[in-house]
């Protein structure tokens, strides 16, 4: 595989083949337990600049770059790599699996960063995906995570606006503890501690 990569190096008309060979090498390195090596070799390819690769394949490649950099615990690089994917691309038809994987990977980064509001956004993006909306268990899990991390967020206009929007979501009726928690936070009253459903909400992974 390495010899083939050397042959294709620098040849624009073979850039797609080199990218695929590099991905294969990363798979082999990861299988051998060299996660850092797999992440490093995959970073050599700037697939976002390749014109001969389809949009879907580019996204899949970058998602692998994200996954491996997170596995390597290189969170700075993971954040940089994540910005290579345009969010509007993930909203296109046929990109459902890629969208879910992207935001699931982002939850790893934002958990490390301890950014509750961004975590709420990540889970809400997953929740809003059609395939998740069609599966009640996944819908409830994503919406519950959205509510929990939103309530843990620092108070501000963005947090309040998002909470008011979610409060209008009829799917909250399927999760009474989330409905009541959101309503408690929206009231201009002192919230008694612990919350009525705190134990249930804290049991989330």
C-alpha positions in Angstrom: 0.0 0.0 0.0 2.9 2.4 0.9 4.5 1.7 -2.5 1.3 2.5 -4.3 0.9 5.7 -2.3 4.4 6.8 -3.4 3.6 6.1 -7.0 0.5 8.2 -6.8 2.1 11.0 -4.8 1.9 14.4 -6.6 -0.1 13.1 -9.5 -3.3 15.2 -9.8 -5.0 12.6 -12.0 -4.5 10.0 -9.3 -5.5 12.0 -6.3 -8.7 10.0 -5.7 -6.7 6.7 -5.8 -4.1 8.1 -3.4 -6.8 9.2 -1.0 -8.3 5.7 -1.0 -5.0 4.1 -0.6 -4.2 6.4 2.4 -7.5 5.5 4.0 -6.7 1.8 3.5 -3.3 2.4 5.2 -5.1 4.2 8.1 -7.4 1.2 8.5 -4.4 -1.2 8.7 -2.6 1.0 11.2 -5.6 1.3 13.4 -6.2 -2.5 13.2 -2.6 -2.9 14.4 -3.3 -0.7 17.4 -1.5 2.4 16.0 -4.3 4.9 16.3 -2.0 7.9 16.4 -0.2 6.6 13.2 -3.6 6.1 11.5 -4.7 9.6 12.4 -1.4 11.1 11.2 -1.4 9.4 7.9 -4.9 10.3 7.2 -4.2 14.0 7.9 -1.7 14.0 5.0 -4.6 14.0 2.6 -6.4 17.3 2.1 -9.4 15.6 0.4 -11.5 18.8 0.6 -9.4 20.3 -2.2 -9.8 17.3 -4.5 -12.1 17.8 -7.5 -12.2 14.2 -8.6 -13.9 12.8 -5.5 -17.6 13.0 -4.9 -19.1 15.2 -2.1 -20.2 12.1 -0.2 -16.8 10.5 -0.3 -15.1 13.7 0.8 -17.5 13.9 3.8 -16.9 10.3 4.7 -13.1 10.8 4.5 -13.2 13.9 6.7 -15.4 12.1 9.2 -12.7 9.4 9.5 -10.2 12.2 10.0 -12.4 13.6 12.8 -12.9 10.1 14.4 -9.2 9.3 14.5 -8.1 12.7 15.7 -10.6 12.4 18.6 -9.4 8.8 19.3 -5.9 10.2 19.4 -7.2 12.9 21.8 -6.0 15.7 19.5 -8.9 17.9 20.2 -7.4 21.0 18.6 -6.9 19.2 15.3 -10.4 17.6 15.6 -12.0 21.1 15.8 -10.0 22.2 12.7 -11.0 19.1 10.8 -14.7 19.5 11.7 -14.7 22.9 10.0 -13.9 21.3 6.7 -17.4 20.0 6.5 -20.1 22.6 5.6 -23.2 22.1 7.7 -25.5 22.8 4.8 -23.9 19.8 3.0 -25.2 17.6 5.8 -28.7 18.8 5.2 -28.7 17.5 1.6 -30.8 14.5 0.7 -29.0 11.2 1.3 -26.6 12.6 3.9 -28.6 11.4 7.0 -26.0 8.9 8.2 -23.2 11.3 7.7 -25.0 14.1 9.6 -25.7 11.8 12.6 -22.1 10.6 12.6 -20.7 14.2 12.3 -22.8 15.6 15.3 -22.1 12.4 17.3 -18.4 13.0 16.9 -18.9 16.7 17.8 -20.5 15.6 21.1 -17.1 14.0 22.0 -15.3 17.2 21.3 -17.8 19.4 23.1 -17.8 17.1 26.1 -14.1 17.5 26.4 -14.5 21.2 26.0 -17.2 21.2 28.6 -19.5 23.3 26.4 -23.0 22.5 27.4 -24.8 24.8 24.9 -22.9 23.3 22.0 -23.7 19.9 23.2 -27.4 20.8 23.3 -27.1 22.0 19.7 -25.3 18.8 18.7 -28.0 16.6 20.1 -30.8 18.8 18.7 -29.2 18.4 15.2 -29.2 14.7 15.7 -32.8 14.9 17.0 -34.0 16.9 13.9 -32.7 14.2 11.5 -35.6 12.4 9.7 -34.3 8.9 10.5 -34.2 9.7 14.2 -37.7 11.3 14.1 -39.0 8.0 12.8 -37.6 5.9 15.8 -39.2 6.8 19.1 -36.4 5.5 21.3 -33.7 7.5 19.4 -36.0 10.6 19.3 -36.5 10.5 23.0 -32.8 10.0 23.7 -31.7 12.9 21.5 -34.4 15.2 22.7 -33.6 14.4 26.4 -29.9 15.0 25.9 -30.8 18.3 24.2 -32.9 19.4 27.2 -30.4 18.3 29.8 -27.4 20.1 28.3 -29.5 23.1 27.5 -30.5 23.4 31.2 -26.8 23.0 32.1 -25.8 25.8 29.8 -24.8 29.3 31.0 -27.8 31.6 30.8 -27.9 33.9 27.8 -30.1 35.0 24.9 -29.1 32.1 22.7 -29.8 29.6 25.5 -33.2 31.2 26.3 -34.2 31.4 22.7 -33.4 27.7 22.1 -35.3 26.7 25.2 -38.4 28.6 24.2 -38.3 27.0 20.7 -37.9 23.5 22.2 -40.8 24.2 24.7 -43.1 24.4 21.6 -42.1 21.0 20.5 -45.0 18.6 20.9 -42.6 15.6 21.3 -41.8 16.9 24.8 -45.2 15.4 25.8 -43.6 12.0 25.3 -41.0 12.9 27.9 -42.8 14.4 30.9 -39.6 15.0 32.9 -38.1 17.1 30.1 -41.4 19.0 29.6 -41.6 19.9 33.3 -37.9 20.7 33.5 -38.0 23.1 30.6 -41.1 24.8 31.9 -39.5 25.2 35.3 -36.5 26.9 33.7 -38.7 29.3 31.7 -40.6 30.5 34.8 -39.4 33.7 36.4 -39.2 31.9 39.8 -36.5 30.4 41.9 -36.1 26.8 41.1 -36.1 24.4 44.1 -33.2 22.1 44.4 -33.1 19.2 43.7 -35.3 19.3 40.7 -38.3 16.9 40.7 -36.8 14.7 38.0 -33.1 15.3 38.7 -32.3 11.7 39.5 -33.8 10.5 36.2 -32.0 13.2 34.2 -28.7 12.7 35.9 -28.8 9.0 35.0 -28.1 9.8 31.4 -24.7 8.5 30.1 
